[in-house]
Amino acid sequence: MGLLQRLRTANAEFAMQLRHTCLPETVRGDAAAFVDLRPADDDVGGLTGALFGIPDGGLLACVAPAPDGGRVLYLDAAAYRSAIALRSSGDGDNALGQLSIADDANLAGQPLTDAELSRIRAGYLLRVIAELVGEAAEVKRQTARFLIDRKSTTGVLIDLPDVRTQLSHVHAWLDVLEAAHAELTGRPASPGTCAEAEVLLVAALRKLQMFANQCVQLNGGWGYIERNPVAAFYRDLNAARPLLRISATGPGTPIDWTQPFVAATDDEHAFRATFAEYLHERVAPVFDAWEAGGRIPREGFEELGKRGYLGQACPREWGGGGAGMIRHMHMTEQMMLENLFGLTVSTMLIANTVVPILTRYGSEDLKDRFLPAIAAGRTIPCLAVTESGSAGAMVTTLATTADDRGDHWVVNGDKHYITNSPAADVAFVLTRTTRGADAQGLTLLCVSMDLPGVEIVEKYAKLGAHASETGHIRFTDVKVPKQNTVGYVGSGLLYVVDVIVEERVLIAAAAVSYALYCLNRTLAQLPARNDAAALADLRCEAAALRVRCWQTARRAAARTSISTDAAMLKYLCGDFVRDCIDACEDALLAGRRAPGDIAWLQRARLDGRVMSLFTGASGVMKDYYSRRVTAGLRLHASA
């Protein structure tokens, strides 16, 4: 078979771009050949730096445009493994044309080992991603300046809610891509790194195309002008798109799609494996019964506590594990990969909310009385913050009061949508101890649920997470001893926010893991078709999001401020899991799967919707994050 015919067979898109050229002249044999292209109507230089994967494992690389035409390197699978280092020379307009396929010129003529081959491919792909993300960041800054300088009838464009939301969404995904790129760049070269670089490229090109489209809209007619940075960015995206051909059939090295991209220590691996075994053997067989019954039995909490899973954030002197956020991340991800969302919600409330509050801010007396029992699963706690109306999102307006009566407080008010409350033995209640709508007047009290005046008015029937009980608590003249005050009077909101911010990261990680669970299960049920390819692309985006969640979790474990990042991840991942579940349902229905084959998706659809509400609704998180982003862009533009 001739070379041109092989090119057409291997890659129809590439052959289409050569359709007006003269027949190529083979300088070498077909195994490894340079193909000379004579001058033609097509702009051969625009292809410079592009790589094309070939189904048989070979490679096409567009290189060295010349005044009288251009050159294309063709390598079959065998020749690819012993390829020489090759440097691209660009045409000036295309930044990607300046990137190298290999770093070291002294590799010329030498056979490549597996490790060296992986390093070359991963290095090239990561440099392409870095170039595109850097260019996108500059386009974002230019767009922000444009919006700051322009006004509409209602004010400066950048201050319009829709514009602010679009710009912050772009900013969020650039942040995610930069984080994933940094994670991979810092690793030693390996076949696994190369496969992950290919995955990240898929995610980057998908999200950067969305970014470019939004920036064109934000720039208006100016976005279509040739000298506008957005137009140049479009050209570079198009030049990079052929790189997807390298991983058209998936990465060359298998990836663990339950835990992609993020490296873990041996201790973390051992902990997660033990927890996964426990879930598989002890929880999964009975969880459907828990869901149907609408509750986790007390024995379930006690077994979790006995095995140490509820007290990871509790100091060892009070019967805990002395660990915290990182182990909570592993537990959360593993529960979601087992489709145990109801268990995730209830255990997260205990392990990552109540226990840290008591550990960090409770008195020694409160710790002695409650921490050991909570960590052991004998005492079930709840956190009572949310009230009806606007108080759910604006806790500074809550109306539950605690009047000072000397040696005790008298609590009155209602708390709604409180996780674990129907089964709880103790409630940590955020109350108003000083009149007025401000954060300084809020105090956190530890209230035993068996005190006179405490009533569970209703146990809510919910759309999803049925095993996790949720209720409405009413407090009527409840006398609470002063020694049950958590921390300082007037500082309760600070304590709640401290742990809620961390919980947002856990919810984001739960959403990503649930998206991976749904995508993996759907892909296993689909034949190789276009729907499967689209879902595989979403899985690449999930891998990038998972990196960002873990980076934020490690910062939280180091007690670094993460409030803005947590808000960004909460809304981004909450929306993402819904999109993934919708895509899975569309693909399965299009594939005409039997109803029994997609019954699991009914629970996923309901559970996935709830994730955008917990610990701050997505709309609230998006508004908070967009305001912070806009303020930062204004500051940068004025510098």
Summary of the structure (lengths in Angstrom):
residues: 639
radius of gyration: 28.3
end to end distance: 60.9
largest distance: 96.4
contacts: 2242
relative contact order: 0.08
helix: 59%
strand: 14%
